[in-house]
Amino acid sequence: MVLPDKYVTLSESLIGISALLLDILGNQHMTIDKLWNRFESVYIKNRKINSVPTYQKYIYVLEFMYISRMIDYNEKGEVYNENFES
């Protein structure tokens, strides 16, 4: 589930969804709900990915990204890309 293999496609894996979320996040600060809404409008509604993740899987991806130090959050509860923050 974390890595794609012959049973789990890239768009279903945590790493694949993480890349899509980082693309949306860029160097902005967003709340978790706003990030989900942008993810829905860019990738789900435009059918750019084959399998649509549930909101629960989205939360798992955010936890994976936080543990992997891809993202962090500030005192307002907004997440941001750890690589852009100085």
N, C-alpha and C positions, 0 to 999 in steps of 0.2 A: 504493500500500500504506500510505503514511503517512496520507493523507487519503481520506475516502470519496468515491467518484464513482459513475458509473452502472454500473461493473463491480465495484467493491469496496464492500460494505456497511459501515455504521458499525461493526457488531460484528466485522468482519474487519480494520478499519483499526487502525493503531497508536494513533491518538488516541482512538478509541472504547474500545479495551481499556484504555488508560491511565486513562480516566475511571472505569471499573469498578474498577480496582486502587486508585485513590485513594479511592474510596468505601469499599472494604474496609479500607484502611490507616488512614484517619481520622487521628487524632493519636497512634497507637500505633507502637511499634517492633516490627518482625517480621523473622524470618529469611526468606530467599527461599523456602525449602521450606514454611514455615508460611503464607506469603502465598499460595503456589500451592494448598495444601490448602484454605484458606479460600475462594479463588476457585472451586475445583472444587465445594465443598459449596454455596456460595451461588448461583453462576450456571450451572455445567455440569450438576450433578446435578438441579437444579430446572428445568432447560431454560428459563432466562430469556434465553438468547442462541441465535441460530439456528445459527451456525457455531462449532464448538468449536476454539479455537486449540491448537496443539501446544505441548509444553513448550519446544521450540526457539523458537517464535514468542513465547512468554511471556518468554524471556530477551532476545529482540530488543526487546520492549516495555520491559523494565526498562532496557536500555541506552539506548533512546530517551528514556525518562523521566529518566535520570541526565544525559544530554547536554543535555536541555532544562531542567535544574535543577528538575524537579518533585519528585524524590526525592534523598536523599543517604544515606550509610551511616555508621555509627559504628565504633569500634574493635572492637566485638563482632561485626561483620559483619551487623548488623541494618539494614534499610532503614527510612526514615521520610519522611514528607511534609515537604518543605522549607518549605512555607508555615506549618506549625504550630510548627516549632522556633524558639526564641528565642535 
